[in-house]
């Protein structure tokens, strides 16, 4: 048997605050990890770690980007025990989507409809909890209580198959506390990252998300 980890957070970004205002859910973002140290997280989110767009299947790191800047946000870490075969399929699917990220987009409309409990699926478009849900379900790791396009991050707190291993501020997450942080990442470098992200996104990039 192997373990897949699901990290739930409420990052305090503009999109996170909007989802929180609409749903009132304690957690507004979901990510997957395949190693206990959480050295790399998988989700459908901001690609450069700072700006809302461009967005799509991306790797996240607890000591970079939004997770570095907002260390006191609430989070919960859950563990899911799966077979070796299901683990391999889930990891293979997640890695494939990361390697071909240019083929995928962030599911903005799907996210809005999810908040209204309306099922709507568009090929190669994913929001965070939809991404996590499809990787888990299509790999045979678990059965979902509802369609992946209707899964909210907070829904994972109520699934009996999952075991909560941590709940509290992100800064207190044991795996994050063990990580090294690059002291060269200053406020100036953050804003440079924001500017670079905006340039990379461009008008055409924003159009492609819909």
N, C-alpha and C positions, 0 to 999 in steps of 0.2 A: 504493500500500500504506500501511496505517496500523498503529499498535502499540497493543496492549492490555497492561496491566501487571497482574501477579498478585503481591501481597505476602503472604508467609507469615510468621507470627509465633508466638511462645509468650509470651503476655502475663503469665503468673504469677498470673492471677485464680483464684478458687476452681474455676470450671469448667475453665479451662485446666489447672490442676494435676491435676484429676481425670482429664481425658483423657490427660494425660501419664503419670499413674500406671498407667492401664489399657493404653495403647498403647506407651509409651516413645518416641513419635515426637518428633523435635526441634521440629516445628512443629505447633501445635494450632488455628490460626486462619488463614483465607484471606479476602482482600479483593481487589476489582477496582479498577483505576483506568484512566481513558481519556485522561489527559494525563500527559506526562513529569514534570511538577512534582509529581505526586501530591497536588495541592491538595485533592482530594476522593476518598475511597475508598468503595466500595459493598460491602455484605455483609449477612448476616442475623445480627444481633448485638444487643447492648444499645442501646436507643434513646436514652437520655440520656447515654451515655458513661461512666457510673459503675456503676450497679446492674445486677445480672444480669437483672432484669425491671423493666419490660416489655421485650420483645425481639421482633425481627422485622427485615424489610428496613430498613436504616438507612444513613445516610451517616456515615463516620468521618473524623476529621482527625488528622493526625500531631502537631499541637501542642495537642491538647485531650484531655480524658478520660483513659482508661487509657494511651493512647500517650504522653501528656505525663508522666504520673506514673511510668511504668515504662520509662525510656529505655534501660536496659541489657539489655533482653530480647533474645534471638536473633531475627534476621529474615533473610529472603532475598527479593530482588526479581527477578522473572522477566519477560521481554518475549516477547510473542507477535505475530508479524507476520501480519496478516490483510488481506483485501481491503477496499476502501472500503465495499462493500455489507455485508459481515459486521460491520465496525466499527459502521456506522450501526444495524444491527439490534440488536447487543448493547447499545449505548448507549441505544437507544430502549426496549428491554425493561427495562434496569436503572432508567432514569428513570421508567418507568411504574410499576414496583413501589414505588419510593420515593414517588411521588405518591399512590399508593393503599395506603400502608402499613397503614392500618386494616383492610384486607381480609386481611392475611397474619399468620401467627403463627410463632413459633420452633418448630422441629420437635424437641422434647425427646426424644420416644420414638424418632423416626427416628435421632437422634444416638446414643442408647444401642444401638440395633440395628445401626447402622453399625459400632460398635466390636466387635460380635459377627459381623460380616460377613453380616448378614441384611438382605436388600433389603425395604424397606417405605416406600411412598410415600403421603403424605396430601395431598389437594388444598390448595393455598395454605399449606402448612407447609414451612419450609426451615431447615436449619442452615447454617452458613457455607459449607462446601465444597460442599454440595449446591446452594446458591444460585449460587456461582461456576460450578459445572459446568453447570448448566442454562442460564445466560445464554450461556456459550461454545458449548455444543452446539446449542442451539435457534437461535442466530444463524448457525450454519454456520461459526463461527470455528475449531473443531477437533472431531475425533472423540475421544471418551473411551475409555479401555481397559476401563471397566466402567460400570455404571449410576450415575447421579448420586447416588443415595442410598447408594452404597458408596464414594464418593470421600472419601479422607482428605486433609487439607491436605498431608501429607508426600508423597502420591502425585504431586503436581505437580513434585517435585524429580527425578523419574525420567522425565519426559516429554521425548522428543527434540525435539519441536517448540518447546520453550521454551528461551530463552537467559538464563542467569543473569547479571544485571548488577551485583548486589551481594549479599554474604553477610557477616554480622557483627552487632554490636550495633546496636540501633535508633538509638542516639545518633549512630552514625557514618554513617547513611544520608545520602548527599549532599543529597537533596531536603529531608530534615528539618532538616539543618544550616542551610539557607538560610531557613527559616521564622521568622517573628516569633512571640514568645511573650508572652502577656498576663501581666504581672507581678502583676496584681491577683488572679490565681487562686492563692489561698493554701490552706493546709490547712483553714481554716475554711470557705472557699467550697466546697471539695470535699465536706466533710461536709454542708453545706447542700444540695448537689446530690444527695447520697445520700438525704437525708431527703425531698427533693422527689420523687425517683424512686420511693421506696417509697409515698408518698402517692398518686402518679399510678397506680401499678400496682394497688394495692388487692387485695382478695380476688378480685373478679370478674375482674380482669386476669390473675391467676395461673391461675385456672380455665380461661381461654380459650386458654392455650398448649397444652393437652392435647387 
